[in-house]
């Protein structure tokens, strides 16, 4: 008597009616791969968040909160404080980092604010932008007779450290975090256009704000290159277009550098990531 050969593929047995399906066991990733905490990155990012909060807090104490919060630099400082506080918490607890489009956009916005302050408003001098009207105003860089004045003055006393924190130290700290503690994504070139949505919204906000405030108010327009009362809409929109193109180019440069730069975070077995 011969035994029939055993088939290689045995078909699945049909499910028995009335019997519940077996539950699938889900093993968390942390049970297989130990999470990497990054205490050094967490401490640095917490310091950056506190620096941004301190700079914004001092400026709010110096002037009207609504007026101060209307500045692009102040709004970006608030964004840096929130983003870096969250990033510090995630690095300390070994959670997944924030999306690259968020951290990259934060880096772009703080870079734009710093460049506008140092290149356009102060011409690279040691003066810093004040958060309101000041009797000691100087003409905007490149401004001629009748083109208006910028609210730019050399600050003395305790307000100066707040401007130094926001316009110089904070942007440098954000760039340092990107270079030393942030893994390359890499970012997509399409993000350079997406990141322009916030500057465009801010342009609409500041123009609407200046239009709604009483004529002749010294605080109607916050930046000389966006002062419709002095330059007219044609010149203001031309200035905004040039700055927008520069911001887009800066965004593309950020994307390109993110593809080229090395990964500063290298996991090490048995040790904490920094």
C-alpha positions in Angstrom: 0.0 0.0 0.0 1.5 3.3 -1.1 1.0 6.6 0.8 -0.1 9.6 -1.4 2.5 12.4 -1.5 2.0 15.3 0.8 1.2 18.5 -1.1 3.7 21.3 -0.6 1.1 24.0 -0.2 -1.7 23.1 2.3 -4.7 25.3 1.8 -5.9 27.3 4.7 -8.8 25.7 6.6 -12.1 27.7 6.4 -13.1 29.7 9.4 -15.4 28.1 11.8 -18.7 30.0 12.1 -19.3 31.6 15.5 -15.6 31.6 16.5 -14.0 35.0 17.1 -10.9 35.8 15.1 -7.7 35.6 17.0 -6.3 39.0 18.2 -3.1 40.2 16.6 -0.3 40.8 19.0 1.3 44.2 18.4 4.9 44.5 19.7 5.9 48.2 20.3 9.1 49.3 18.6 10.6 50.3 22.0 10.5 46.6 23.0 12.7 45.7 20.0 14.9 48.8 19.6 15.8 50.9 22.6 14.9 54.6 22.1 17.8 57.0 22.0 17.5 60.0 24.3 19.4 63.1 23.3 20.1 65.1 26.5 22.6 67.5 25.0 20.3 68.4 22.1 17.4 68.8 24.6 19.4 71.1 26.8 20.5 73.3 23.9 17.0 73.5 22.4 15.6 74.4 25.8 18.1 77.2 26.1 17.1 78.5 22.6 13.5 78.4 23.6 14.1 80.3 26.8 16.3 82.9 24.9 13.5 83.5 22.5 10.9 83.8 25.3 13.1 86.2 27.2 13.7 88.4 24.2 10.0 88.6 23.3 9.1 89.1 27.0 11.4 92.1 27.4 10.0 93.7 24.2 6.5 93.2 25.4 7.3 95.0 28.6 8.8 97.9 26.7 5.8 98.8 24.6 2.2 98.1 23.8 1.7 94.3 23.4 -0.4 94.6 20.3 2.1 96.9 18.6 5.1 94.8 19.6 3.4 91.5 18.4 2.8 93.1 15.0 6.5 92.8 14.1 7.7 89.9 12.0 10.7 89.4 14.3 8.5 89.2 17.4 6.1 86.7 15.8 9.1 84.6 14.6 10.5 84.7 18.1 7.3 83.3 19.5 7.4 80.6 16.8 11.0 79.7 17.8 10.1 79.5 21.5 7.2 77.1 20.8 9.0 74.9 18.2 12.2 74.6 20.2 10.4 73.9 23.5 8.6 71.0 21.7 11.8 69.8 20.1 13.6 69.8 23.5 10.8 67.7 25.0 10.9 65.2 22.2 14.7 64.9 22.3 14.7 64.3 26.1 11.9 61.7 26.0 13.2 60.0 22.8 10.0 60.7 20.8 9.9 61.3 17.1 11.3 64.7 16.1 9.1 67.4 14.6 8.5 67.3 10.8 11.3 68.7 8.8 9.0 71.2 7.1 8.3 72.8 10.6 11.9 73.0 11.7 13.1 74.1 8.3 10.4 76.8 8.1 11.4 78.1 11.5 15.0 78.3 10.4 14.0 80.1 7.2 11.8 82.7 9.0 14.3 83.6 11.7 17.0 83.9 9.0 14.7 86.3 7.0 14.0 88.4 10.1 17.7 88.6 10.9 18.8 89.5 7.4 16.1 92.2 7.1 17.2 93.7 10.4 20.9 93.7 9.7 21.1 94.2 5.9 18.1 96.4 5.1 17.2 98.3 8.3 20.6 98.8 9.9 22.9 98.3 6.9 25.0 95.9 8.9 25.8 98.4 11.6 25.6 97.8 15.3 22.3 99.5 15.7 19.2 97.4 16.3 15.6 97.8 15.4 13.4 99.3 18.0 9.8 98.1 18.6 8.1 101.5 18.4 8.4 105.2 17.5 11.5 106.9 18.8 12.5 110.5 18.6 16.0 109.5 17.5 15.2 108.1 14.2 17.6 107.8 11.3 16.8 107.5 7.6 16.2 104.1 6.2 19.2 102.7 4.2 19.2 104.2 0.8 16.3 106.6 1.6 16.5 110.1 0.1 14.6 113.3 0.9 10.9 112.7 1.2 11.1 108.9 1.4 10.4 108.6 5.0 12.4 107.4 8.0 12.9 104.1 9.6 12.3 103.4 13.3 15.9 102.5 13.7 18.1 103.8 16.5 21.1 102.8 18.5 19.7 101.6 21.8 21.3 102.3 25.1 20.6 100.7 28.4 18.7 97.5 29.3 16.5 97.3 26.1 19.6 96.7 24.0 20.2 93.1 25.2 16.7 92.1 24.1 17.4 93.3 20.6 20.7 91.6 20.6 19.1 88.3 21.7 16.3 88.4 19.1 18.2 89.8 16.1 21.6 88.3 16.4 22.1 85.5 19.1 18.8 83.7 18.5 19.2 83.3 14.7 22.8 82.0 15.2 21.5 79.5 17.8 18.8 78.2 15.5 21.4 77.8 12.7 23.7 76.0 15.1 20.9 73.6 16.1 20.2 72.8 12.4 23.9 72.1 11.8 24.8 70.2 14.9 21.6 68.5 16.2 19.2 68.1 13.3 19.3 65.1 10.9 19.0 65.9 7.2 15.5 65.2 5.9 16.2 65.8 3.0 13.8 68.6 2.3 11.8 68.8 -0.9 12.3 71.8 -3.3 8.5 72.4 -3.3 8.7 73.4 0.4 10.5 76.6 -0.7 7.2 77.8 -2.2 5.1 76.5 0.7 7.2 78.4 3.2 6.3 81.7 1.5 2.7 81.5 2.7 3.5 83.0 6.1 5.5 86.0 4.7 2.7 86.6 2.2 0.1 86.5 5.0 2.3 88.9 7.0 2.5 91.3 4.1 -1.3 91.3 3.8 -1.6 91.8 7.6 0.8 94.7 7.8 -0.7 96.5 4.8 -4.2 96.1 6.2 -3.0 97.3 9.6 -1.5 100.4 8.1 -4.6 101.1 6.1 -6.9 100.8 9.1 -4.9 102.9 11.5 -5.4 106.7 11.4 -3.5 108.6 8.7 -0.3 110.2 9.9 0.2 107.8 12.8 3.9 107.1 13.3 3.1 103.5 14.0 0.9 102.9 10.9 3.6 101.0 8.9 6.2 99.1 10.9 8.9 98.9 8.2 10.1 101.8 6.0 10.1 99.6 2.8 6.4 98.8 3.4 5.4 102.4 4.2 2.6 103.2 1.8 2.2 106.7 3.1 5.7 107.6 2.1 6.4 105.4 -0.9 3.0 104.5 -2.4 1.6 101.1 -3.2 3.6 100.7 -6.4 7.0 101.0 -4.6 5.9 99.0 -1.6 4.7 96.1 -3.8 7.9 96.2 -5.8 9.9 96.1 -2.5 7.7 93.2 -1.3 8.3 91.3 -4.6 12.1 91.7 -4.4 12.1 90.5 -0.8 9.8 87.6 -1.7 12.1 86.5 -4.4 15.0 86.7 -2.1 13.1 84.6 0.5 12.3 82.0 -2.1 15.9 81.8 -3.2 16.9 81.5 0.5 14.4 78.6 0.9 15.9 76.8 -2.1 19.4 77.3 -0.7 18.2 75.8 2.5 16.8 72.8 0.7 20.0 72.3 -1.3 22.2 72.5 1.8 20.0 70.0 3.5 20.7 67.5 0.7 24.5 68.2 0.9 25.3 68.5 4.6 26.4 65.4 6.5 24.3 63.8 9.2 25.5 65.3 12.6 23.5 62.7 14.6 25.1 59.2 14.6 23.5 56.6 16.9 26.0 54.7 19.1 25.4 51.3 20.6 24.9 51.2 24.3 25.2 55.0 24.6 22.9 58.0 24.6 22.7 60.0 21.4 23.7 63.6 21.8 
